[in-house]
Amino acid sequence: MNLKKTIFLTLSLSLSTAINAGTIEDGIFNSELLGQEFNYKVYIPDATPNKVIYMLHGAGGSETDWIVKGGIQQTADALMPKGKLDNYLIVMPTIGAHSWYVDSDEAKTEEAIVNELIPYIEEKYSISPEKSNRAVAGLSMGGYGALNLALSHPELFCAAGIISPAIYDPLPPETSAARKAPPFLKDGEFSEEAWTQALYKSRLAHYRQKNSITPMFIASGDEDFLNIVNAAAKLYWELNTTQPKDVEYRVIDGDHDWLTFRQLSLPALDFINEKCKG
């Protein structure tokens, strides 16, 4: 991404943040399934929130990433006055820096998100627990996790933002953090079988049999050094056969970095907002 685009993005977001500014709150979530506590941060809009987006971070990240690196507070503050984002609570959890948001023999992370985190957040912040009020999004590892959640639980999410998803097919590159992630290890070594079993393709048949879909926004930078732009394109065409009016694919000038993630978060949130109206 060139300097002019970066400066324009920063300035355009900052102009609206003084009005209708939301706040960031720290929280701790206790998971009985995982046997420990996890931190989360939550963006609370100026007006009373009535919907929620669960924003997932990438490998090695934490609950602070979307705020400190991704500028999600400024983005939300800028979109809401323009009518491009309703009064969404934005929840940014840390549930294992390398969990990949999947269930494994060691940790039932996906189950903890669905059965513990979501009900806890929506009760605590008085969000009506309906599909039309709930979305999920993420970047890289978080995009991988958001996609799997959306495919396995379409009855839960009104839309998903899949940003630069680390959905390597057939296998992750040697430089990928996935090769050292606990869910994909067997006897301390990367397991091709474990990766294949957890990859989104293993969930497509189940998803297509459900009487529900999750509208999805898929995006990547064209110079992504992990070649995710091609993986994202394959995902788009897989979903286009099932839901041509409810999947969007966007490619921009950018790499696998926070400048790209931050820029893509704007159209992702706009997409979620449109699909979750009603």
C-alpha atoms as an extended CHARMM CRD file, in Angstrom:
* protein
*
       278  EXT
         1         1  MET       CA              0.0000000000        0.0000000000        0.0000000000  PROA      1               0.0000000000
         2         2  ASN       CA              1.4350000000        3.3640000000       -0.9380000000  PROA      2               0.0000000000
         3         3  LEU       CA              1.9860000000        6.2700000000        1.4500000000  PROA      3               0.0000000000
         4         4  LYS       CA             -0.7350000000        8.4600000000       -0.0460000000  PROA      4               0.0000000000
         5         5  LYS       CA             -3.3870000000        5.7820000000        0.5540000000  PROA      5               0.0000000000
         6         6  THR       CA             -2.2100000000        5.2810000000        4.1210000000  PROA      6               0.0000000000
         7         7  ILE       CA             -2.3020000000        9.0140000000        4.9060000000  PROA      7               0.0000000000
         8         8  PHE       CA             -5.7320000000        9.3960000000        3.2990000000  PROA      8               0.0000000000
         9         9  LEU       CA             -7.1340000000        6.4700000000        5.2830000000  PROA      9               0.0000000000
        10        10  THR       CA             -5.7950000000        7.8300000000        8.5740000000  PROA      10              0.0000000000
        11        11  LEU       CA             -7.0810000000       11.3560000000        7.9630000000  PROA      11              0.0000000000
        12        12  SER       CA            -10.4970000000       10.2700000000        6.7320000000  PROA      12              0.0000000000
        13        13  LEU       CA            -11.0470000000        8.1600000000        9.8420000000  PROA      13              0.0000000000
        14        14  SER       CA             -9.8190000000       10.7980000000       12.2800000000  PROA      14              0.0000000000
        15        15  LEU       CA            -12.1920000000       13.5060000000       11.0120000000  PROA      15              0.0000000000
        16        16  SER       CA            -15.2670000000       11.7730000000       12.4230000000  PROA      16              0.0000000000
        17        17  THR       CA            -13.9260000000       10.4020000000       15.6880000000  PROA      17              0.0000000000
        18        18  ALA       CA            -14.4480000000       13.5070000000       17.8100000000  PROA      18              0.0000000000
        19        19  ILE       CA            -18.2330000000       13.1390000000       17.4190000000  PROA      19              0.0000000000
        20        20  ASN       CA            -20.1120000000       10.0710000000       18.6830000000  PROA      20              0.0000000000
        21        21  ALA       CA            -16.8920000000        8.5440000000       20.0430000000  PROA      21              0.0000000000
        22        22  GLY       CA            -17.1690000000        5.0990000000       21.5510000000  PROA      22              0.0000000000
        23        23  THR       CA            -15.1530000000        3.7410000000       24.4720000000  PROA      23              0.0000000000
        24        24  ILE       CA            -13.0060000000        0.6770000000       25.1120000000  PROA      24              0.0000000000
        25        25  GLU       CA            -13.6430000000       -1.5410000000       28.1220000000  PROA      25              0.0000000000
        26        26  ASP       CA            -11.4910000000       -4.3670000000       29.5040000000  PROA      26              0.0000000000
        27        27  GLY       CA            -13.0560000000       -7.6490000000       30.5140000000  PROA      27              0.0000000000
        28        28  ILE       CA            -12.2120000000      -11.1280000000       31.7810000000  PROA      28              0.0000000000
        29        29  PHE       CA            -14.0620000000      -14.2060000000       30.6150000000  PROA      29              0.0000000000
        30        30  ASN       CA            -13.8850000000      -17.4820000000       32.5320000000  PROA      30              0.0000000000
        31        31  SER       CA            -14.1410000000      -20.6370000000       30.4340000000  PROA      31              0.0000000000
        32        32  GLU       CA            -15.0290000000      -23.8420000000       32.2390000000  PROA      32              0.0000000000
        33        33  LEU       CA            -14.4330000000      -25.8300000000       29.0530000000  PROA      33              0.0000000000
        34        34  LEU       CA            -10.8820000000      -24.5280000000       28.7430000000  PROA      34              0.0000000000
        35        35  GLY       CA            -10.2620000000      -24.3240000000       32.4730000000  PROA      35              0.0000000000
        36        36  GLN       CA             -8.9140000000      -20.7850000000       32.5560000000  PROA      36              0.0000000000
        37        37  GLU       CA             -9.6760000000      -17.0970000000       32.2730000000  PROA      37              0.0000000000
        38        38  PHE       CA             -9.1920000000      -15.0360000000       29.1160000000  PROA      38              0.0000000000
        39        39  ASN       CA             -8.9700000000      -11.3210000000       28.5260000000  PROA      39              0.0000000000
        40        40  TYR       CA            -11.0960000000       -9.4460000000       26.0680000000  PROA      40              0.0000000000
        41        41  LYS       CA            -11.5860000000       -5.8510000000       25.0460000000  PROA      41              0.0000000000
        42        42  VAL       CA            -14.8750000000       -4.4540000000       23.9150000000  PROA      42              0.0000000000
        43        43  TYR       CA            -15.7280000000       -1.3460000000       21.9360000000  PROA      43              0.0000000000
        44        44  ILE       CA            -18.8990000000        0.2420000000       23.2900000000  PROA      44              0.0000000000
        45        45  PRO       CA            -20.5410000000        2.7870000000       20.9850000000  PROA      45              0.0000000000
        46        46  ASP       CA            -21.7500000000        6.1550000000       22.1840000000  PROA      46              0.0000000000
        47        47  ALA       CA            -25.3670000000        5.0360000000       21.7490000000  PROA      47              0.0000000000
        48        48  THR       CA            -26.7570000000        1.9480000000       23.4700000000  PROA      48              0.0000000000
        49        49  PRO       CA            -25.5010000000       -1.1320000000       21.5780000000  PROA      49              0.0000000000
        50        50  ASN       CA            -28.0880000000       -3.5470000000       20.2120000000  PROA      50              0.0000000000
        51        51  LYS       CA            -25.8460000000       -5.8010000000       18.0930000000  PROA      51              0.0000000000
        52        52  VAL       CA            -22.4330000000       -7.4090000000       18.4150000000  PROA      52              0.0000000000
        53        53  ILE       CA            -19.4610000000       -8.2920000000       16.2180000000  PROA      53              0.0000000000
        54        54  TYR       CA            -16.8600000000      -10.7640000000       17.4610000000  PROA      54              0.0000000000
        55        55  MET       CA            -13.4880000000       -9.6740000000       15.9950000000  PROA      55              0.0000000000
        56        56  LEU       CA            -10.7520000000      -12.3180000000       16.0810000000  PROA      56              0.0000000000
        57        57  HSD       CA             -7.0190000000      -11.5630000000       16.0390000000  PROA      57              0.0000000000
        58        58  GLY       CA             -4.2450000000      -13.3170000000       14.1180000000  PROA      58              0.0000000000
        59        59  ALA       CA             -1.6170000000      -15.8430000000       15.2160000000  PROA      59              0.0000000000
        60        60  GLY       CA              0.4710000000      -14.7070000000       18.1710000000  PROA      60              0.0000000000
        61        61  GLY       CA             -1.8540000000      -11.7630000000       18.7510000000  PROA      61              0.0000000000
        62        62  SER       CA             -4.0230000000      -10.6390000000       21.6270000000  PROA      62              0.0000000000
        63        63  GLU       CA             -7.1660000000       -8.7470000000       22.4960000000  PROA      63              0.0000000000
        64        64  THR       CA             -5.3280000000       -5.4450000000       21.9750000000  PROA      64              0.0000000000
        65        65  ASP       CA             -4.4070000000       -6.0060000000       18.3110000000  PROA      65              0.0000000000
        66        66  TRP       CA             -7.5510000000       -4.7110000000       16.6560000000  PROA      66              0.0000000000
        67        67  ILE       CA             -7.3820000000       -1.5700000000       18.8030000000  PROA      67              0.0000000000
        68        68  VAL       CA             -3.6720000000       -0.7190000000       18.8480000000  PROA      68              0.0000000000
        69        69  LYS       CA             -2.7240000000       -1.9680000000       15.3710000000  PROA      69              0.0000000000
        70        70  GLY       CA             -6.0520000000       -2.1250000000       13.6070000000  PROA      70              0.0000000000
        71        71  GLY       CA             -7.5560000000        1.1810000000       14.7250000000  PROA      71              0.0000000000
        72        72  ILE       CA            -10.9690000000       -0.4200000000       15.1040000000  PROA      72              0.0000000000
        73        73  GLN       CA            -12.1780000000        2.2470000000       17.5300000000  PROA      73              0.0000000000
        74        74  GLN       CA            -11.4620000000        5.0420000000       15.0510000000  PROA      74              0.0000000000
        75        75  THR       CA            -12.9820000000        3.0010000000       12.2220000000  PROA      75              0.0000000000
        76        76  ALA       CA            -16.2190000000        2.3440000000       14.1100000000  PROA      76              0.0000000000
        77        77  ASP       CA            -16.4210000000        5.9520000000       15.2890000000  PROA      77              0.0000000000
        78        78  ALA       CA            -16.0690000000        7.1050000000       11.6760000000  PROA      78              0.0000000000
        79        79  LEU       CA            -18.6030000000        4.6810000000       10.1760000000  PROA      79              0.0000000000
        80        80  MET       CA            -21.4380000000        5.1080000000       12.6900000000  PROA      80              0.0000000000
        81        81  PRO       CA            -22.2090000000        8.8120000000       12.0350000000  PROA      81              0.0000000000
        82        82  LYS       CA            -22.2840000000        8.0470000000        8.2990000000  PROA      82              0.0000000000
        83        83  GLY       CA            -24.8930000000        5.3350000000        8.7920000000  PROA      83              0.0000000000
        84        84  LYS       CA            -22.4850000000        2.6230000000        7.6310000000  PROA      84              0.0000000000
        85        85  LEU       CA            -22.4170000000        0.8650000000       10.9950000000  PROA      85              0.0000000000
        86        86  ASP       CA            -25.2700000000        0.4830000000       13.4590000000  PROA      86              0.0000000000
        87        87  ASN       CA            -24.7550000000        0.5520000000       17.2140000000  PROA      87              0.0000000000
        88        88  TYR       CA            -22.5220000000       -2.4810000000       17.3610000000  PROA      88              0.0000000000
        89        89  LEU       CA            -20.6500000000       -3.7470000000       20.3500000000  PROA      89              0.0000000000
        90        90  ILE       CA            -17.2890000000       -5.0120000000       19.0410000000  PROA      90              0.0000000000
        91        91  VAL       CA            -15.8030000000       -7.7910000000       21.1600000000  PROA      91              0.0000000000
        92        92  MET       CA            -12.1250000000       -8.6810000000       20.7380000000  PROA      92              0.0000000000
        93        93  PRO       CA            -11.2250000000      -11.7910000000       22.7440000000  PROA      93              0.0000000000
        94        94  THR       CA             -7.9720000000      -13.6060000000       23.3530000000  PROA      94              0.0000000000
        95        95  ILE       CA             -8.6610000000      -17.3390000000       23.4780000000  PROA      95              0.0000000000
        96        96  GLY       CA             -5.1760000000      -18.6630000000       22.9430000000  PROA      96              0.0000000000
        97        97  ALA       CA             -2.6030000000      -16.8460000000       20.8490000000  PROA      97              0.0000000000
        98        98  HSD       CA             -2.1980000000      -19.9230000000       18.6310000000  PROA      98              0.0000000000
        99        99  SER       CA             -5.5580000000      -21.6480000000       19.0950000000  PROA      99              0.0000000000
       100       100  TRP       CA             -6.7350000000      -21.1290000000       15.5100000000  PROA      100             0.0000000000
       101       101  TYR       CA            -10.1880000000      -21.0390000000       17.1220000000  PROA      101             0.0000000000
       102       102  VAL       CA            -10.7580000000      -24.7590000000       16.5410000000  PROA      102             0.0000000000
       103       103  ASP       CA            -11.4540000000      -27.7240000000       18.7570000000  PROA      103             0.0000000000
       104       104  SER       CA             -8.5850000000      -30.1320000000       19.3680000000  PROA      104             0.0000000000
       105       105  ASP       CA             -7.7940000000      -32.9390000000       21.7810000000  PROA      105             0.0000000000
       106       106  GLU       CA             -6.1140000000      -30.4220000000       24.0820000000  PROA      106             0.0000000000
       107       107  ALA       CA             -8.5760000000      -27.5110000000       23.9110000000  PROA      107             0.0000000000
       108       108  LYS       CA            -12.2000000000      -27.1230000000       22.8400000000  PROA      108             0.0000000000
       109       109  THR       CA            -11.7630000000      -23.5370000000       21.7000000000  PROA      109             0.0000000000
       110       110  GLU       CA            -14.5600000000      -23.3750000000       19.1320000000  PROA      110             0.0000000000
       111       111  GLU       CA            -16.9710000000      -24.9550000000       21.5930000000  PROA      111             0.0000000000
       112       112  ALA       CA            -15.9430000000      -22.4320000000       24.2400000000  PROA      112             0.0000000000
       113       113  ILE       CA            -16.6240000000      -19.5230000000       21.8700000000  PROA      113             0.0000000000
       114       114  VAL       CA            -20.0470000000      -20.7850000000       20.8440000000  PROA      114             0.0000000000
       115       115  ASN       CA            -21.3250000000      -22.1480000000       24.1470000000  PROA      115             0.0000000000
       116       116  GLU       CA            -19.6040000000      -19.9190000000       26.6950000000  PROA      116             0.0000000000
       117       117  LEU       CA            -18.2080000000      -16.6540000000       25.3180000000  PROA      117             0.0000000000
       118       118  ILE       CA            -21.1360000000      -15.6550000000       23.1190000000  PROA      118             0.0000000000
       119       119  PRO       CA            -23.8560000000      -16.2720000000       25.7520000000  PROA      119             0.0000000000
       120       120  TYR       CA            -21.7290000000      -14.5490000000       28.4080000000  PROA      120             0.0000000000
       121       121  ILE       CA            -21.1430000000      -11.4070000000       26.3480000000  PROA      121             0.0000000000
       122       122  GLU       CA            -24.7220000000      -11.0960000000       25.1730000000  PROA      122             0.0000000000
       123       123  GLU       CA            -26.1360000000      -11.4890000000       28.6590000000  PROA      123             0.0000000000
       124       124  LYS       CA            -23.6080000000       -9.0780000000       30.1820000000  PROA      124             0.0000000000
       125       125  TYR       CA            -24.2130000000       -6.3490000000       27.6140000000  PROA      125             0.0000000000
       126       126  SER       CA            -27.9450000000       -6.9980000000       27.1030000000  PROA      126             0.0000000000
       127       127  ILE       CA            -27.7310000000       -7.9880000000       23.4410000000  PROA      127             0.0000000000
       128       128  SER       CA            -30.7860000000       -9.9310000000       22.2820000000  PROA      128             0.0000000000
       129       129  PRO       CA            -29.4290000000      -13.4010000000       21.3330000000  PROA      129             0.0000000000
       130       130  GLU       CA            -30.7210000000      -13.5550000000       17.7680000000  PROA      130             0.0000000000
       131       131  LYS       CA            -28.8670000000      -14.3070000000       14.5420000000  PROA      131             0.0000000000
       132       132  SER       CA            -29.6850000000      -10.8730000000       13.1240000000  PROA      132             0.0000000000
       133       133  ASN       CA            -27.8240000000       -9.2420000000       16.0250000000  PROA      133             0.0000000000
       134       134  ARG       CA            -24.5710000000      -11.1980000000       15.7860000000  PROA      134             0.0000000000
       135       135  ALA       CA            -21.6500000000      -11.2320000000       13.3440000000  PROA      135             0.0000000000
       136       136  VAL       CA            -18.0970000000      -12.5450000000       13.3280000000  PROA      136             0.0000000000
       137       137  ALA       CA            -14.9360000000      -11.2810000000       11.6490000000  PROA      137             0.0000000000
       138       138  GLY       CA            -11.1980000000      -11.7970000000       11.8210000000  PROA      138             0.0000000000
       139       139  LEU       CA             -7.8460000000      -11.4490000000       10.1140000000  PROA      139             0.0000000000
       140       140  SER       CA             -5.3410000000      -14.1510000000        9.1220000000  PROA      140             0.0000000000
       141       141  MET       CA             -5.7110000000      -16.8310000000       11.8360000000  PROA      141             0.0000000000
       142       142  GLY       CA             -8.7780000000      -14.9010000000       12.9330000000  PROA      142             0.0000000000
       143       143  GLY       CA            -10.1290000000      -15.0090000000        9.3810000000  PROA      143             0.0000000000
       144       144  TYR       CA             -9.5900000000      -18.7750000000        9.4330000000  PROA      144             0.0000000000
       145       145  GLY       CA            -11.5100000000      -18.9680000000       12.7110000000  PROA      145             0.0000000000
       146       146  ALA       CA            -14.3120000000      -16.6280000000       11.6420000000  PROA      146             0.0000000000
       147       147  LEU       CA            -14.8300000000      -18.6620000000        8.4720000000  PROA      147             0.0000000000
       148       148  ASN       CA            -15.0190000000      -21.9640000000       10.3280000000  PROA      148             0.0000000000
       149       149  LEU       CA            -17.4650000000      -20.5200000000       12.8450000000  PROA      149             0.0000000000
       150       150  ALA       CA            -19.6400000000      -19.0980000000       10.0730000000  PROA      150             0.0000000000
       151       151  LEU       CA            -19.6850000000      -22.4110000000        8.1810000000  PROA      151             0.0000000000
       152       152  SER       CA            -20.3360000000      -24.6200000000       11.1800000000  PROA      152             0.0000000000
       153       153  HSD       CA            -22.8770000000      -22.3240000000       12.8200000000  PROA      153             0.0000000000
       154       154  PRO       CA            -24.7310000000      -20.3600000000       10.1110000000  PROA      154             0.0000000000
       155       155  GLU       CA            -27.7390000000      -20.2240000000       12.4100000000  PROA      155             0.0000000000
       156       156  LEU       CA            -25.7250000000      -17.9870000000       14.7460000000  PROA      156             0.0000000000
       157       157  PHE       CA            -24.2260000000      -15.2960000000       12.4820000000  PROA      157             0.0000000000
       158       158  CYS       CA            -25.9430000000      -12.7740000000       10.2280000000  PROA      158             0.0000000000
       159       159  ALA       CA            -22.6600000000      -12.0930000000        8.3940000000  PROA      159             0.0000000000
       160       160  ALA       CA            -18.9090000000      -12.7260000000        8.4850000000  PROA      160             0.0000000000
       161       161  GLY       CA            -15.8780000000      -10.6260000000        7.5630000000  PROA      161             0.0000000000
       162       162  ILE       CA            -13.0590000000      -12.8730000000        6.3560000000  PROA      162             0.0000000000
       163       163  ILE       CA             -9.9450000000      -10.6950000000        6.0620000000  PROA      163             0.0000000000
       164       164  SER       CA             -6.7260000000      -12.1590000000        4.6140000000  PROA      164             0.0000000000
       165       165  PRO       CA             -7.7130000000      -15.6040000000        5.9230000000  PROA      165             0.0000000000
       166       166  ALA       CA             -4.9160000000      -18.0990000000        6.5560000000  PROA      166             0.0000000000
       167       167  ILE       CA             -6.8310000000      -20.8890000000        4.8080000000  PROA      167             0.0000000000
       168       168  TYR       CA             -3.8900000000      -22.4800000000        3.0440000000  PROA      168             0.0000000000
       169       169  ASP       CA             -4.9620000000      -25.1890000000        0.6330000000  PROA      169             0.0000000000
       170       170  PRO       CA             -3.7230000000      -27.8190000000        0.5880000000  PROA      170             0.0000000000
       171       171  LEU       CA             -1.0540000000      -26.9880000000        3.2160000000  PROA      171             0.0000000000
       172       172  PRO       CA              0.4050000000      -23.9200000000        4.9370000000  PROA      172             0.0000000000
       173       173  PRO       CA              3.7670000000      -22.6380000000        3.6820000000  PROA      173             0.0000000000
       174       174  GLU       CA              6.8780000000      -23.4380000000        5.6790000000  PROA      174             0.0000000000
       175       175  THR       CA              6.9020000000      -19.8880000000        7.0780000000  PROA      175             0.0000000000
       176       176  SER       CA              3.3460000000      -20.0550000000        8.4250000000  PROA      176             0.0000000000
       177       177  ALA       CA              2.7150000000      -20.0090000000       12.1700000000  PROA      177             0.0000000000
       178       178  ALA       CA              0.1720000000      -22.7770000000       11.5610000000  PROA      178             0.0000000000
       179       179  ARG       CA              2.9740000000      -25.3250000000       11.3440000000  PROA      179             0.0000000000
       180       180  LYS       CA              3.7880000000      -24.7720000000       15.0150000000  PROA      180             0.0000000000
       181       181  ALA       CA              0.2350000000      -24.3250000000       16.2950000000  PROA      181             0.0000000000
       182       182  PRO       CA             -0.8770000000      -26.9240000000       18.8910000000  PROA      182             0.0000000000
       183       183  PRO       CA             -4.1160000000      -27.9210000000       17.0950000000  PROA      183             0.0000000000
       184       184  PHE       CA             -2.1120000000      -29.1160000000       14.0790000000  PROA      184             0.0000000000
       185       185  LEU       CA              0.6730000000      -30.9720000000       15.8580000000  PROA      185             0.0000000000
       186       186  LYS       CA              1.0360000000      -34.7010000000       16.3820000000  PROA      186             0.0000000000
       187       187  ASP       CA              3.8910000000      -35.9810000000       18.5270000000  PROA      187             0.0000000000
       188       188  GLY       CA              5.3790000000      -32.4950000000       18.3650000000  PROA      188             0.0000000000
       189       189  GLU       CA              5.4210000000      -32.3320000000       14.5600000000  PROA      189             0.0000000000
       190       190  PHE       CA              3.1260000000      -30.6310000000       12.0800000000  PROA      190             0.0000000000
       191       191  SER       CA              0.4070000000      -33.0300000000       10.9620000000  PROA      191             0.0000000000
       192       192  GLU       CA             -0.9010000000      -32.7000000000        7.4180000000  PROA      192             0.0000000000
       193       193  GLU       CA             -3.8850000000      -34.8280000000        8.4180000000  PROA      193             0.0000000000
       194       194  ALA       CA             -4.7890000000      -32.5510000000       11.3270000000  PROA      194             0.0000000000
       195       195  TRP       CA             -4.5700000000      -29.4810000000        9.0860000000  PROA      195             0.0000000000
       196       196  THR       CA             -6.7250000000      -31.0310000000        6.3700000000  PROA      196             0.0000000000
       197       197  GLN       CA             -9.3660000000      -32.1970000000        8.8390000000  PROA      197             0.0000000000
       198       198  ALA       CA             -9.7110000000      -28.7050000000       10.3200000000  PROA      198             0.0000000000
       199       199  LEU       CA             -9.6140000000      -26.7410000000        7.0520000000  PROA      199             0.0000000000
       200       200  TYR       CA            -12.8470000000      -25.0610000000        5.9820000000  PROA      200             0.0000000000
       201       201  LYS       CA            -13.3780000000      -27.4970000000        3.0840000000  PROA      201             0.0000000000
       202       202  SER       CA            -14.1880000000      -30.2280000000        5.5900000000  PROA      202             0.0000000000
       203       203  ARG       CA            -17.1690000000      -28.1220000000        6.7310000000  PROA      203             0.0000000000
       204       204  LEU       CA            -18.6620000000      -27.2090000000        3.3660000000  PROA      204             0.0000000000
       205       205  ALA       CA            -20.8920000000      -30.2770000000        2.9650000000  PROA      205             0.0000000000
       206       206  HSD       CA            -22.3640000000      -29.7340000000        6.4370000000  PROA      206             0.0000000000
       207       207  TYR       CA            -22.8630000000      -26.0410000000        5.6820000000  PROA      207             0.0000000000
       208       208  ARG       CA            -24.6690000000      -26.7020000000        2.4150000000  PROA      208             0.0000000000
       209       209  GLN       CA            -27.0330000000      -29.1110000000        4.1340000000  PROA      209             0.0000000000
       210       210  LYS       CA            -28.1000000000      -26.4980000000        6.6650000000  PROA      210             0.0000000000
       211       211  ASN       CA            -31.2500000000      -24.5060000000        6.0670000000  PROA      211             0.0000000000
       212       212  SER       CA            -29.3290000000      -21.2990000000        6.6560000000  PROA      212             0.0000000000
       213       213  ILE       CA            -26.4000000000      -19.3430000000        5.2100000000  PROA      213             0.0000000000
       214       214  THR       CA            -23.9270000000      -16.7870000000        6.4970000000  PROA      214             0.0000000000
       215       215  PRO       CA            -23.3110000000      -13.8850000000        4.0900000000  PROA      215             0.0000000000
       216       216  MET       CA            -19.5460000000      -13.4920000000        3.7660000000  PROA      216             0.0000000000
       217       217  PHE       CA            -17.1570000000      -10.7050000000        2.8370000000  PROA      217             0.0000000000
       218       218  ILE       CA            -13.8040000000      -12.1610000000        1.7200000000  PROA      218             0.0000000000
       219       219  ALA       CA            -10.7870000000       -9.9460000000        1.0800000000  PROA      219             0.0000000000
       220       220  SER       CA             -7.0100000000       -9.9080000000        0.7370000000  PROA      220             0.0000000000
       221       221  GLY       CA             -4.1130000000       -7.7930000000       -0.4000000000  PROA      221             0.0000000000
       222       222  ASP       CA             -2.8450000000       -8.5430000000       -3.9040000000  PROA      222             0.0000000000
       223       223  GLU       CA              0.7650000000       -8.7330000000       -2.7120000000  PROA      223             0.0000000000
       224       224  ASP       CA              0.1390000000      -10.9700000000        0.2900000000  PROA      224             0.0000000000
       225       225  PHE       CA              3.4940000000      -12.6760000000        0.8570000000  PROA      225             0.0000000000
       226       226  LEU       CA              1.7440000000      -15.8320000000        2.0710000000  PROA      226             0.0000000000
       227       227  ASN       CA             -0.1890000000      -16.0400000000       -1.2150000000  PROA      227             0.0000000000
       228       228  ILE       CA             -3.4670000000      -15.7800000000        0.6410000000  PROA      228             0.0000000000
       229       229  VAL       CA             -4.9960000000      -13.8290000000       -2.2290000000  PROA      229             0.0000000000
       230       230  ASN       CA             -5.2500000000      -17.0820000000       -4.2150000000  PROA      230             0.0000000000
       231       231  ALA       CA             -6.6610000000      -19.0490000000       -1.2880000000  PROA      231             0.0000000000
       232       232  ALA       CA             -9.2580000000      -16.3150000000       -0.7550000000  PROA      232             0.0000000000
       233       233  ALA       CA            -10.2280000000      -16.4760000000       -4.4410000000  PROA      233             0.0000000000
       234       234  LYS       CA            -10.7540000000      -20.2480000000       -4.2060000000  PROA      234             0.0000000000
       235       235  LEU       CA            -12.9580000000      -19.7210000000       -1.1510000000  PROA      235             0.0000000000
       236       236  TYR       CA            -15.0120000000      -17.1170000000       -2.9940000000  PROA      236             0.0000000000
       237       237  TRP       CA            -15.7420000000      -19.4570000000       -5.8850000000  PROA      237             0.0000000000
       238       238  GLU       CA            -16.6150000000      -22.2960000000       -3.5010000000  PROA      238             0.0000000000
       239       239  LEU       CA            -19.2360000000      -20.0970000000       -1.8340000000  PROA      239             0.0000000000
       240       240  ASN       CA            -20.4050000000      -18.4190000000       -5.0230000000  PROA      240             0.0000000000
       241       241  THR       CA            -21.9930000000      -21.6760000000       -6.1520000000  PROA      241             0.0000000000
       242       242  THR       CA            -24.0360000000      -21.8100000000       -2.9360000000  PROA      242             0.0000000000
       243       243  GLN       CA            -24.8380000000      -18.1630000000       -2.2180000000  PROA      243             0.0000000000
       244       244  PRO       CA            -24.0000000000      -15.9440000000       -5.2020000000  PROA      244             0.0000000000
       245       245  LYS       CA            -25.9070000000      -12.9690000000       -3.7930000000  PROA      245             0.0000000000
       246       246  ASP       CA            -24.4280000000      -13.3290000000       -0.3320000000  PROA      246             0.0000000000
       247       247  VAL       CA            -20.6870000000      -13.4850000000       -0.8940000000  PROA      247             0.0000000000
       248       248  GLU       CA            -18.3660000000      -10.6680000000       -1.8900000000  PROA      248             0.0000000000
       249       249  TYR       CA            -14.6850000000      -10.8320000000       -2.8310000000  PROA      249             0.0000000000
       250       250  ARG       CA            -12.3980000000       -7.8190000000       -2.6050000000  PROA      250             0.0000000000
       251       251  VAL       CA             -8.7160000000       -7.4910000000       -3.5530000000  PROA      251             0.0000000000
       252       252  ILE       CA             -6.7780000000       -4.3240000000       -2.7900000000  PROA      252             0.0000000000
       253       253  ASP       CA             -3.2150000000       -3.1080000000       -3.1850000000  PROA      253             0.0000000000
       254       254  GLY       CA             -1.5060000000       -4.5090000000       -0.0940000000  PROA      254             0.0000000000
       255       255  ASP       CA              0.4640000000       -7.2060000000        1.6940000000  PROA      255             0.0000000000
       256       256  HSD       CA             -0.2510000000       -9.3910000000        4.7200000000  PROA      256             0.0000000000
       257       257  ASP       CA              0.0870000000       -6.5180000000        7.1730000000  PROA      257             0.0000000000
       258       258  TRP       CA             -1.8590000000       -4.1650000000        9.3850000000  PROA      258             0.0000000000
       259       259  LEU       CA             -2.1100000000       -1.4180000000        6.7910000000  PROA      259             0.0000000000
       260       260  THR       CA             -4.0160000000       -3.8510000000        4.6040000000  PROA      260             0.0000000000
       261       261  PHE       CA             -6.0720000000       -5.3450000000        7.4380000000  PROA      261             0.0000000000
       262       262  ARG       CA             -7.0750000000       -1.9070000000        8.6430000000  PROA      262             0.0000000000
       263       263  GLN       CA             -8.1070000000       -0.7270000000        5.1860000000  PROA      263             0.0000000000
       264       264  LEU       CA            -10.1460000000       -3.8940000000        4.5870000000  PROA      264             0.0000000000
       265       265  SER       CA            -11.9370000000       -3.5800000000        7.9280000000  PROA      265             0.0000000000
       266       266  LEU       CA            -13.9810000000       -0.6490000000        6.5500000000  PROA      266             0.0000000000
       267       267  PRO       CA            -15.7290000000       -2.4990000000        3.7010000000  PROA      267             0.0000000000
       268       268  ALA       CA            -15.9770000000       -5.6040000000        5.8970000000  PROA      268             0.0000000000
       269       269  LEU       CA            -17.9040000000       -3.7090000000        8.5760000000  PROA      269             0.0000000000
       270       270  ASP       CA            -20.0080000000       -1.9740000000        5.9310000000  PROA      270             0.0000000000
       271       271  PHE       CA            -20.8860000000       -5.3810000000        4.4240000000  PROA      271             0.0000000000
       272       272  ILE       CA            -21.7860000000       -6.7980000000        7.8320000000  PROA      272             0.0000000000
       273       273  ASN       CA            -23.9490000000       -3.7950000000        8.5900000000  PROA      273             0.0000000000
       274       274  GLU       CA            -25.9160000000       -4.1450000000        5.3440000000  PROA      274             0.0000000000
       275       275  LYS       CA            -26.4230000000       -7.8960000000        5.6260000000  PROA      275             0.0000000000
       276       276  CYS       CA            -27.4840000000       -7.7600000000        9.2700000000  PROA      276             0.0000000000
       277       277  LYS       CA            -30.1330000000       -5.0790000000        8.9150000000  PROA      277             0.0000000000
       278       278  GLY       CA            -33.6470000000       -6.0710000000        9.8170000000  PROA      278             0.0000000000
